Amino acid sequence: MAAVAASCAVTVLATGPSWALRRPEPRPAVDVVALGVPVTPVAPAAPAAPGGSAGTAVSTLPALVAQPSHSDLEVVRLDPEPAAPGGTTTVHAFVANRGPDTTASSFTVVVTLPEGVTPEGPYFPEDCEVFQNGHRVRCVFGPGLREGRSATALIPVRLSPDLPPGELAGWVAVRSADDQDEGNNRQPFDIRVIESTDGS
């Protein structure tokens, strides 16, 4: 499945000239820190004076504290390929950073599946978690997604064999402490159920 993710190419049209989606960047993981308040003592204690007790050394090094960035995560709608009852398809949960900053916090992508559709791993990233009795899949991405770049979670699913032809609606949502605009954090997707072509 990692090979599928690596070869996945998505073209997205953006209305504003200030950003453009380039290649998907699944699973960013960059240590982003900012200088904070001084830490509690970390240096060795000063030697004890003759007849006295050991002194206490105070560190002058600043603490490394992660600070939320000014970034805007957006879910971009992508509909999975159609599938027949009993067949499989893949949900592409595509998230872009509109900036202006690189994300300094992790972000969580949640895929909500329609009735009659169940997740079927392996997933990408491979540590995505299924919860709510198989109706949702949660994937966590690390910090470091730059402005104009994207991250994609790939969730293979199987359709129930008794589904009639038609469309099934699901959702992709993203959450992050960095996000400056929650109005674009959720998008629907439709899985089109088609008639089987195997003659059954």
N, C-alpha and C positions, 0 to 999 in steps of 0.2 A: 504493500500500500504506500510505503514511503516513495517507491519509484513512481507511483501514480501521481503523488503530490508533487514530486520534483518535475514531472513533465507537464503539469497542469499549467496552461496558459490562458489567461483571462484578459479580455479587452473591455475596459470600462470607459464610457464617455463622461467627462466631467464638464459642467457648465462654466465653471470659473477657470481662468487661466493661471491662478496662483498655485495650483497643484495638479499633479497627474499621477495616476497609479502606474507603477512600474511592475517589475516581476513580483509575484507573491513572496513574502518573507515569512514562512511558517516558523513558529516557535522562536521569536526573538528572545535573547537572553543576554543582556548587557548590564553590568553593575553600574548603576547611575546613583551617585551620592552627592550630597552637598555638605558644606562645612556647617557644623552646629555648635552647640555649647561645649565648653571643655568637659572632658570625661572625669570621672572619679580617679583617684590615684591608680596608675598602672606601672609606675617605675618602682624599682626595688626600694625598700625602706632604707633610710640613711643609717649608717653604722651607729651602734650605740656608743655614747660617750662613756669614758671611764666612770664607773660607779653610777651611771645613769641608764635610762631606758632608750630603746631604739627610737630614732626620729621617724617622722612620716614624710615621704616625698610626695609632692603634688605634681601631676603631669601638666605640661603646658600644651600638649597635643590636642587639637580639636577633635570632637566626636564626628563620626561619619553617619549622618542621618539622612535617610531618603526623604525627599521633598516631592510632593505632587507637581507635575509639570502643567504647562498651559497647552494642552493638546485636546483635540476633538476626534473621538473615535466614531466612525460611521459604519453601519451595516449596509452593505451593497447587495441588492437583491439578485439572486441567481436561482433559477428553477432547475431542479434535477432533470435528468433525462427521463423520458417516459418509460414505464415498465408494465408488463402484463401481470395479472394476478398470480401470486406465487413467485414472481421474479424479484430481482434486486435492482437497485439504483443507488446513487450516492448523493447525499446532501452536501453542498459546498457552502460552509459558513464563512463568508468573505467579509473581513473587517479592514477598513482603511483608516489611516491617521491623517486627518486634514490639517494637523498642525495647530499653531506654528512650532510647537516644541516636539522633541522626541519624548516618548512616554517614559516616565520615571518610575511608574508603578506597574505591577502586573495587571492583567485584565482577564476577565472571565467571559467566555462565549457559551451561551446556553441554546441548544437546539430543542425545540418542542415539536414532537412528531404528531401527525394526525392519527386518529383511530384506525386500526387495521394495518399500521406500519410499525415495525419493530426494528431497533438497532441491531446490527450484526457485525461485530468487529472482524478484523482488526481496524482500529481507528487511527487517525492522524490528527494531533499527536497521539502516541500510543497509550498515554496515561489518561486519556479522557475517561470520565466516569459516567455510568448509566445510573439514573435514579428515578424516583417517582414511578416505580413499577414498570420501567422501560419506556415511559412516555417522554423522558427528557435525557439529554446527554450534555454533560458539562466538561469544558476544556479550558485549562488555564494556560495563558501565555505570559512569559516573563517580560520585564521592562526592556526598553531599547528599540521600540518600533519608531523609525524616523518619519518625519513629515513626508507625505506623499507615498509612503510605502504601505504594504498590506500584509495581513496574516490570514491563512486559510485553515480551517478545521475541516477534515473530510470524515463524514459519518455514513458508512454503508448501511443501507436499510433493506429489509425484505417486506414485500407486500403480502397480505393475507391472501390465500388462494381463492377465497370466496368474495373478494371485492368486485363490485360491478364496474364497468367502464365509467370514467368520469374524472373529476379533479378532486384532490385531497389537499387541504390547506394546513401548513405548518408555519412555525415562526423561528427566526434567529434573533437573539438579543445579545448585547454586550454590556458589561458593567466594569467601571474602573474609577478609582479615586481621582484620576487625572482629568476625567471627561468634563469639558466645559459646556457641552450642549447635549442634553439627554433627548432632544427631540428627534434625533436620527439614530437612536440606539436600538431600534427594533424594526424588522422588515419581515413580511410574509414570504412564503414560497409555496408553489403549487406542484404537487406530484400528479402527473397525468397518467391515469390507469387506462391502458389500451387493451384491446382484445388480443388473446394469444394467437400467435401465427404458426403454432406447431400442429394445428389441426385437432387439438384436444377439446 
